[in-house]
Amino acid sequence: MTMKPTAVEYLSCILFRVAKTHWAVDVAAVQRVHEQLTIHAVPGTQSWFLGLAQLDGELLPVTDLGAWVNQTPCAGAILHLHARLGPCGLRVDEVLGTQTLAPISAALDAATSVMPGAQAQMVQHNGLDFRQVDLSALVQSPAFIAVREASTA
C-alpha cells in the first residue's frame, strides 16, 4: 500500500517583530500598515490599550502588541486589521515584509505562552522561527476586548 504525501498548506503572511520575537499573520487579516498615526489616549483603559486613532472619519482602537504579549511596549508601525475582523490596530516594533511560508509543526505546545487569547503554529523563514497567529481569535478574546482598567475600589 502506498501512502499519498500530505499536501502542505502554504501561508501568505505578513512578518513582523515584537521585541525579540518574530511573528507572522495571514496577509488577508491586515488591511493596511501605518507608519505613523496620531493616537488619542482614552482615560481609564488598560496600559496595553494605546487609544483611538481617526482614519477616514472612523475610529480605530489601537493596542500595543508588545505590552499585550510581554509588557514591553512597541515603538513601530501599526497593523490595521481587515474590517471583517472588526476595527483594530496593532502596534508592533518592525514590519519585516510579506512571505509565503509552510508550517513546520501543527501547533505550538499548549503550555507554551504564545499570546493571550490566540493560538499559533510555527513557521520558518531564513532560519528564523515565526509564530503564526490567528488574529480573528485574538480580537474576539474576552481579555483582549476588556480594555477598561480594572477598578481598585
Residue pairs with C-beta under 8 A, 6 or more apart in sequence:
8 102
8 103
9 102
9 103
10 100
10 101
10 102
11 24
11 26
11 100
11 101
11 102
11 103
11 123
11 132
12 26
12 27
12 28
12 98
12 99
12 100
13 24
13 25
13 26
13 27
13 98
13 99
13 100
13 101
13 123
13 130
13 132
14 24
14 25
14 26
14 27
14 30
14 33
14 79
14 95
14 97
14 98
15 22
15 23
15 24
15 95
15 96
15 97
15 98
15 99
15 125
15 130
16 22
16 23
16 24
16 25
16 77
16 79
16 92
16 93
16 94
16 95
16 96
17 23
17 92
17 93
17 94
17 96
18 65
18 66
18 69
18 70
18 72
18 74
18 92
18 93
19 66
19 70
19 72
19 74
19 93
21 69
21 70
21 131
22 96
22 128
22 129
22 130
22 131
23 92
23 130
23 131
23 132
23 133
24 99
24 101
24 123
24 125
24 130
24 131
24 132
24 133
25 79
25 132
25 133
25 135
26 132
26 134
26 135
27 98
28 82
29 81
29 82
29 85
29 135
29 136
30 79
30 80
30 81
30 82
31 80
31 81
31 82
31 83
32 80
33 77
33 78
33 79
33 80
33 95
34 53
34 77
34 78
34 80
34 89
35 77
37 53
37 55
37 60
37 62
37 78
37 89
38 53
38 54
39 50
39 51
39 52
39 53
39 62
40 51
40 52
40 53
40 54
41 50
41 51
42 49
42 51
42 52
42 147
44 148
44 149
45 51
45 147
45 148
45 149
46 146
46 147
46 148
46 149
47 67
48 63
48 64
48 67
48 68
49 61
49 62
49 63
49 64
49 147
50 62
50 63
50 64
50 91
51 61
51 62
52 59
52 60
52 61
52 62
53 59
53 60
53 62
53 78
53 89
54 60
55 80
58 87
59 87
60 80
60 87
60 88
60 89
61 87
61 88
61 89
61 147
62 78
62 88
62 89
62 90
62 91
63 88
63 89
63 90
63 91
63 144
63 147
64 73
64 74
64 91
65 74
65 90
65 91
65 92
66 72
66 73
66 74
66 91
66 92
66 93
67 73
67 74
68 115
68 116
68 144
69 115
69 116
74 91
74 92
74 93
75 91
75 93
76 91
76 92
76 93
76 94
76 95
77 91
77 92
77 94
77 95
78 89
78 90
78 91
78 92
79 89
79 90
79 92
79 95
80 88
80 89
81 87
81 88
81 89
81 90
81 135
81 139
85 135
85 136
85 139
86 139
88 139
90 135
99 125
101 123
101 124
101 125
101 130
101 132
102 123
102 124
103 121
103 122
103 123
103 132
104 122
104 123
104 124
104 129
105 121
105 122
106 121
107 119
107 120
107 121
108 114
108 119
108 120
108 121
108 122
108 131
114 120
114 131
114 133
115 131
115 133
115 138
116 141
116 143
116 144
117 137
117 138
117 140
117 141
117 142
117 143
117 144
118 133
118 134
118 135
118 137
118 138
118 141
119 133
119 134
119 137
120 131
120 132
120 133
120 134
121 131
121 132
122 129
122 130
122 131
122 132
123 129
123 130
123 132
124 130
138 144
139 145
